[in-house]
Each structure stands twice: as structure tokens, then as C-alpha cells.
Amino acid sequence: MNDVDVRGPHAWIPVESARDELLARFLDRLWRRYRERVPYVRIYEELIASHGGTFVNDHIAFRTLACQQPFCGIPSLSRLFEAFGYEAAGCYQFPDKHLSAIHLQHPNGLFPKLFISELQMGKLPAEIRRPLRKSLQTHRPALSDELLDRVATPDSRDLELLQLCTDWIETLPWAPPEESDLLAVNAASQYGAWVLGHGYNVNHFTALINSQNSPALADIEQTVRALQQAGVPVKSEIEGAPRSKLRQTATSAAAGDITIVQSGRPTIRTWPYAYFELAERGDIVDSDTGRTRRFQGFLGSQATQLFEMTRRPQ
């Protein structure tokens, strides 16, 4: 079967509007591109299918650079997803890594959550800010209000709009960086170098352990062992204690090609790209209602460790 024909994990979500239909198609386009580039995902799909289970996408993560001129960072992506109906649901700070983040949720809870982070460039040394800002000066124009209006009230058959949204994520938003700039940034911030090379591409999708519906893969430990037995390099250490409200781990990052400028010429270079994450969510007591519900947020200390999965081996 051709990857173009693969039904993504969002195709099964019941939708009641043209906007939600377009959103499901958009997320599945991102999924197919990510799936092509991260081979561990296809192994997971085969594993879950062989155990009669289901893959449900818990969340998608994106990375950005915070800057005033041009104005970018979290809004570079959040405004597009807000036009699709997403709403901000949480804020997070990672002071040791000079990162901040938000997570967004859709009114239709079957759509995945989004985790969008940004590098606080103003907190970096001047010699690191300079190469980052040099690239950002070539940033393409921001999404227009007209395009966002089309997203908010779309025709679900608008293939041009679907492609424009996909290109916004998958096309490098600035000129390819100089190799020396990329390496200088990487020495201070592997996150910054990742964004410089990969732009706004998906950083990871996430399997929700709770929804796998397979007795043989009933918890995150069983799923990790099964993936490791299938040859997938998975981080054995699980972030979060058993029966806590959130437990996470991830595969190693698959390598991807990026374009850099070397001696004045565009050159392809291999760089860590994306990993596949596993998340198991526990229950909490809602402080407002007193009822038990599944935890839907994120924990900064755990996410800090997972950011490191894209570090480039020295």
C-alpha cells in the first residue's frame, strides 16, 4: 500500500463541520509525512495491529524560536490551530533550557492535544542570538488574516487551503542556515539548532497507552518491552512513577535530512529529526467538581527530559 493511501489516526474521528473535516485531513497529512521519516512508527503500527489494538494519537509537538522582528515563536503556529478551533489550555516554563510552551486542546476531545514550545532567544548569549536572528531575518511573511479566515470557515474540499496549511508546517520558513551557524547554535542549544534546520516540522506524535485496547499492551512497561523486542530503540527510563497522572517515554530520534549552506552552496546534511512518544495518563480529582477525570495536561519536569531525545551525538 502506498503511504498516500494510508489512513491516518485522525480519519476515524467523527466530525460535524467542514472545519473539523479539514482539520482531520490536515493532521493526517502531517502524520503521513512524519510516518515516512520515522521508521519506528511503522513498527509500532504493525505491533499494535498484531495485538488487536488501536493507535490513538494523544498529542503532537512543535518547536519554534521566539523573536520580535520578525514576530514569530508560539504564535507562528498557535494562530493557525486556533483558526481550526483549538484553545490554549496550559502554560509551561523550562528555565534551564530557556524554553516556554503552551498546550492547546480542541472542543472535540478526540482530536489530539498540541504542545507548542519556543526558545527564548533573548536569554541566550549574544554570539548565539546572532546566527539565529540572521536566519529569522529571511522568515517568510506571517499567515495572512484572509487565510486564517478561510481556515475558520472552510470548504472541506478546498485542496488549495489544505496544501497551504501543510506547507506552512513542512516547508523551512527561512533560508537554509550556514553550516558554521548551525554548529555554533548547536553547541549552546540543541533545541535551537533543531529548529534552525527543521523549521516548524512535527517534532513527535504520541501513542496514548490508555487507548491501545490490547491486554498484551495494557501499560507503558509492556509496550516498551514489546517495541524493544521488535528492535526499536526506546528510552527504558519512564518519566513518571507508576499510577501517577502522567507517564512518558520515547524512541530515539530518527535521523532526517536538512539543507545547509556550505562554502556558499546548498548541501544536504543528516541531523536528528523526530522521535515517537508513548504516554500513559492517570486519573485526578477535579478541584471544581470533585469528580475523577483523566489528566490532560503536561508536566514540565518530564518534558525537560524528552526535549533531549533530539540531541545530536558528538
C-alpha positions in Angstrom: 0.0 0.0 0.0 1.3 3.4 -0.9 1.8 5.8 2.0 -0.6 8.3 0.3 -3.3 5.6 0.8 -2.6 5.0 4.5 -5.5 6.2 6.7 -4.0 8.3 9.5 -5.0 8.1 13.2 -7.4 11.1 12.7 -9.5 9.8 9.9 -11.8 7.8 12.3 -12.6 10.9 14.4 -16.4 11.8 14.0 -16.7 15.3 12.7 -19.7 17.6 12.4 -18.4 20.6 10.5 -16.4 21.3 7.3 -13.7 22.9 9.5 -13.3 19.7 11.6 -13.2 17.6 8.5 -10.4 19.8 7.1 -8.6 19.6 10.4 -8.7 15.8 10.4 -7.3 15.7 6.8 -4.6 18.2 7.7 -3.4 16.3 10.7 -3.3 13.1 8.7 -1.2 14.8 6.1 1.3 15.8 8.8 1.1 12.2 10.1 1.9 10.6 6.7 5.0 12.8 6.2 6.2 12.1 9.8 5.5 8.4 9.3 7.6 8.3 6.2 10.5 9.8 8.1 10.4 7.9 11.4 10.6 4.2 10.7 9.8 3.3 14.4 6.3 4.5 13.8 5.6 1.8 11.2 6.9 -0.9 13.6 4.6 0.4 16.3 1.7 0.3 13.9 2.5 -3.4 13.0 2.9 -4.2 16.7 -0.4 -2.7 17.8 -2.2 -4.3 14.9 -0.7 -7.8 15.6 -2.1 -7.5 19.2 -5.5 -6.4 18.0 -5.0 -3.0 19.5 -5.7 0.6 18.4 -3.4 3.6 17.9 -4.9 6.8 19.3 -2.7 10.0 19.0 -2.5 11.8 22.3 -0.7 14.9 21.2 1.6 16.4 18.5 4.6 18.6 19.4 6.1 21.5 17.5 9.1 23.7 18.2 9.7 27.4 17.4 12.0 30.4 18.0 10.7 33.4 19.9 11.6 36.7 18.2 10.0 40.2 17.9 11.3 41.2 14.5 10.1 39.3 12.6 7.4 38.4 15.1 7.4 34.6 15.5 7.5 31.9 18.1 4.5 30.1 19.5 2.0 32.4 17.6 3.6 31.3 14.4 1.7 28.0 14.8 -0.9 28.6 17.5 -2.8 31.1 15.4 -3.3 28.5 12.6 -4.5 25.9 15.0 -6.7 28.4 16.8 -8.4 29.1 13.5 -9.1 25.4 13.4 -10.9 25.7 16.8 -8.1 24.8 19.2 -7.9 26.7 22.5 -5.0 27.3 24.9 -5.2 25.0 27.9 -1.9 25.3 29.8 1.4 27.1 30.0 4.8 25.8 30.9 8.3 27.1 31.7 11.7 25.3 31.3 14.2 27.9 32.7 17.2 25.6 32.5 16.7 25.2 28.7 15.4 28.8 28.1 12.1 27.4 26.8 8.5 28.2 27.3 5.5 26.3 25.9 1.7 26.1 25.8 -0.6 23.2 25.1 -3.9 23.5 23.2 -7.0 21.4 23.2 -9.8 21.1 20.7 -13.5 21.2 21.8 -13.8 17.8 20.2 -11.7 15.8 22.7 -11.0 13.1 20.2 -8.6 15.4 18.3 -5.1 15.3 19.7 -3.7 17.9 22.0 -0.9 20.2 20.7 2.3 21.1 22.6 4.0 24.1 21.1 7.3 25.3 22.6 9.6 28.2 21.8 13.2 29.1 22.5 13.5 32.3 24.5 16.3 33.8 22.3 16.7 36.9 24.5 18.2 34.7 27.3 20.9 33.2 25.1 24.5 34.7 24.7 24.8 37.4 22.0 27.1 35.2 19.9 24.3 32.6 19.7 21.5 35.1 19.1 23.2 36.5 16.1 23.1 33.4 13.8 19.6 32.6 14.9 18.4 36.2 14.1 20.3 36.1 10.8 18.1 33.2 9.7 15.0 34.7 11.1 15.5 37.9 9.0 14.7 35.7 6.0 11.5 34.4 7.6 8.6 34.3 5.1 5.6 36.6 5.7 3.2 35.6 8.5 0.0 33.8 7.8 -2.5 36.3 6.5 -5.8 37.2 8.2 -7.5 36.1 4.9 -6.0 32.6 5.1 -6.9 32.3 8.8 -10.5 33.3 7.9 -10.6 30.6 5.2 -9.5 28.1 7.8 -12.1 29.2 10.3 -14.9 28.9 7.7 -13.6 26.5 5.1 -14.9 24.4 2.3 -13.7 20.9 3.3 -12.9 20.2 -0.3 -10.6 23.2 -0.6 -7.5 21.3 -1.6 -5.5 24.6 -2.1 -6.2 25.6 1.5 -5.2 22.1 2.7 -1.9 22.4 0.9 -1.2 25.9 2.1 -1.6 24.7 5.7 0.6 21.7 5.1 3.3 23.8 3.5 3.3 26.2 6.5 4.4 23.3 8.7 6.6 21.3 6.3 8.5 24.0 4.4 11.5 25.6 6.0 10.3 29.1 6.9 13.7 30.8 6.4 16.7 30.4 4.2 18.9 27.4 5.0 21.5 28.2 7.7 25.2 28.4 7.2 26.9 25.2 8.5 29.1 27.3 10.9 26.0 29.0 12.3 24.2 25.7 12.8 27.1 24.2 14.6 27.6 27.3 16.8 24.0 27.3 17.8 24.0 23.5 18.5 26.9 23.9 20.9 24.7 26.1 23.1 21.2 24.8 22.4 20.5 21.6 20.6 16.8 22.7 20.5 17.8 26.0 18.7 19.8 24.1 16.1 17.0 21.6 15.6 14.5 24.4 14.8 17.1 26.2 12.6 17.4 23.0 10.5 13.9 21.6 10.6 11.7 24.7 11.0 8.1 24.0 12.1 8.1 20.3 11.2 6.4 17.9 13.6 8.7 17.0 16.4 6.7 14.0 17.5 3.4 12.2 17.6 2.3 10.3 20.7 0.6 7.0 21.3 -1.9 7.1 24.1 -1.3 3.9 26.1 -4.8 4.1 27.7 -6.5 3.7 24.4 -4.5 0.8 22.9 -7.2 -1.6 23.9 -4.9 -4.6 24.0 -4.4 -6.8 27.1 -0.9 -7.6 25.9 0.0 -3.9 25.8 -2.0 -2.8 28.8 0.6 -0.4 30.2 3.6 1.6 29.2 6.1 -1.0 30.5 4.6 -3.8 28.4 4.6 -1.5 25.3 8.2 -0.5 25.8 9.3 -4.1 26.1 7.4 -5.2 23.0 8.9 -2.3 21.0 12.4 -3.2 22.2 11.9 -6.8 21.3 10.9 -5.6 17.8 14.2 -3.8 17.6 13.0 -0.3 18.3 15.4 1.8 20.4 13.2 3.1 23.2 14.3 5.0 26.3 14.0 2.4 29.1 13.6 5.0 31.8 10.0 6.0 32.1 9.3 9.6 33.2 6.7 9.5 36.0 6.0 7.0 38.7 3.6 4.0 38.4 -0.1 5.1 38.9 0.9 8.8 38.6 -1.1 11.2 36.5 1.3 11.2 33.5 4.0 8.7 32.4 6.0 9.2 29.3 8.9 7.8 27.3 10.1 7.9 23.7 12.1 6.2 21.0 15.4 7.6 19.9 15.2 10.3 17.3 15.3 9.1 13.7 17.8 11.0 11.5 16.5 13.3 8.8 18.0 15.4 6.0 18.2 19.2 6.3 19.6 21.7 3.9 22.5 23.9 5.0 24.9 26.3 3.2 28.5 25.1 3.0 31.1 27.2 1.2 28.3 29.2 -0.4 26.4 26.1 -1.8 23.3 24.4 -0.6 24.2 21.0 0.9 22.2 18.2 2.4 23.2 17.1 5.9 21.9 14.5 8.3 20.5 15.7 11.6 18.4 14.2 14.4 14.8 14.7 13.4 11.9 13.2 15.4 11.0 10.5 17.9 7.8 8.6 18.7 6.5 9.2 22.1 4.4 6.9 24.4 2.1 8.5 27.1 0.1 6.8 29.8 -2.4 9.1 31.5 -3.7 8.7 35.1 -6.8 10.0 36.8 -7.1 13.1 39.0 -9.8 14.6 41.1 -11.3 17.7 39.5 -10.9 20.5 42.1 -14.1 22.2 40.8 -16.5 19.3 40.6 -14.9 16.7 42.9 -15.2 14.1 40.1 -12.5 11.9 38.9 -11.2 12.5 35.4 -8.2 11.7 33.2 -5.3 14.2 33.5 -5.0 16.0 30.2 -2.1 18.4 30.9 1.7 18.1 30.8 4.4 18.1 33.5 7.4 20.4 32.9 10.0 18.1 34.7 9.1 15.2 32.4 9.0 17.2 29.2 12.5 18.5 30.1 14.0 15.1 29.7 12.2 14.3 26.5 13.5 17.5 24.8 16.9 15.9 25.0 15.9 13.0 22.7 16.9 15.0 19.7 20.4 15.8 20.9 23.0 15.2 18.2 25.6 12.5 19.1 29.0 14.1 19.5 
